[in-house]
């Protein structure tokens, strides 16, 4: 018995001792658990402390949406404050799709039930059923509009689906081109509380229609509106369409005219619908862009365009002292109102067919004809090869140069021995053929380049051509691959041959001659405090300059532009210094090849104290027709000059005060 008790005691002791021991495997297990807990705790801490911003951002991207609304563009004015381009209201009917969720669902169920009841084997897919349901519901609202305004508009299912998938938070435009009378009827009959709402946006307005169309330019639709310094850049963003400059001043000054976009940030449910009765998290109103005051005088612009009429041509009027452009006309042109809100295919095709896209004043390069004789005269006087008191040729109507006969294109017989002023006034080609021979082509080219006739003017417009040419023998050999002949010099001296300039360049040239300087920088921006421009002097003596001006005044009094002496164009107390020109260019038209004529006239007035300079170019329409500058171009300038001095001489109480936008 005692022995059994002793054995039991020994086993119990051993068992107790074994329970108090440490199993290495258990210890390892403890370490693993502790390590895992540390990793888990660290991960949670990292996510909470360091990635909190990331999680907040992801949450926002899932339940928040941003809407951007473009700001109205700034206005464009003429120098006197006349509105040239503004904004007008554009009326539309919109439908808030996020308020129709229940109706979409009910219509979906109804359509599906009808298919099943009809035991139709070709039941549409769920996506197709949703499309049918949305079109049906939206059409029911559109029928309300049709009944009020008397239209028969149908829902465009493709457009609706695109809007639903991409722009759900934006209102869906049902009718975008409401007439004011339609807007008034809808305003009276539509319920105040309804998913249907009247909506007013703005579009460009052009009070003067086609006036200065290629200069002002037009706008197109901007699908990528941006809002600087507005939060939510990483949120899914819905953008209402804005506008962006596509040509003319609208393009060149788009960043100035462009309004600042506004916007809102909303919370949305998992389906992307805006939460009902939820106020925006962030909101900012759009603001209008800055205004632009141009140097144009709309009265002169309209006078120039009316005078050109249905002809093809351009006219430029420029303030001699400041270089500000007073009129920049080009025909054919287009009606800017056709671009608001967007240009239709038929109207675009019409503009293309009439070749009306190009602003001929800056985008077309033409031979200047006899207007170039003023530059030839200056080159000869400066180099001493022309003396205003001595003849250099005896004009008998034709002269042999090289192996060709060159005629004096005055169609009045011959001029005989004429002096420089009479040669300018009567545009004697024989005199200037002789002048070109005495001067040399290289020096003629040097003089043309001194007046910057070989380069762009830098006016604030896109698409100014770079095709102007002041040639010399090196140019002909490089570009044409032929050597220079005496006949080339003869042609160049009268503004023919390879010489190409723009009407704007010739207006700047006329302004420079009026100021007795070599360059005028044109600008389309008005500055009432603009200083007088000053560049290098032409370099003529007082006697030489007097002879030059005498010839130009003679042009308009007894010479090739004496039409300006008619009562229709005569301006009491104002002498006009001018020069006509007629140039030819070989073209192929309607399958026939021949010469097209360009009628030119450059001028400045008053001759003794110049204020305004002009260049006019009118392009002939018929091959080989007689198309003189005095007959076709000078009257355009006469109309503009008459309007200019008529405005200047108005009584003080009828004049507009200088215009500034603060």
Buried (B, 14 or more C-beta within 10 A) or exposed (E): EEEEEEEEEEEEEEEEEEEEEEEEEEEEEEEEEEEEEEEEEEEEEEEEEEEEEEEEEEEBEEBBBBBBBBBBBBBBBBBBEBBBBBBEEBBBBBBBBBBBEEBBEEBBEEBBEEBEEEEEEEBBEEEEBBBBBBBBBBBEBBBBBBEBBEEEBEBEBEEBBEBBEEBBBBBBBBBEEBEEEBBEBBEEEBEEEEBBBBBEBBBBBBBBEBBBBBBBBBBBEBEEBBBEEBEBEEBEBBBBBBBBBBBBBBBBBBEBBBBBBBBBBBBBEEEBBBEEEEEBBEEBEBEBBBBBBBBBBBBBBBBBBBBBEEBBBBBBBBBBBBBBBBBBBBBBBBBBBBBBBBBEEEBBEBBEEEEBBBBBBBBBBBBBBBBBBBBBBBBBBBBEBBBBEEBBBBBEBEBEBEEEEBEBBBEEEBBEEBBBBBBBBBBBBBBBBBBBBBBBBEBBBBBBBBBBBBEBBEBBBBBBBEEBBBBBBEBBEEEEEEEBBBBBBBBBBBBBBBBBBBBBBBBBBBBBBBBBBBBBBBBBBBEEEBEEBEBEEBBBEEEBBEBBBBBBBBBBBEBBBBBBBEEEBEBEEBBBBBBBBBBBBEEEEEEEEEBBBBBBBBBBBBBEEBBBBBBBBBBBEEBEEEBBBBBBBBBBBBBBBBBBBEBEEEEEEEEEEEBEEE
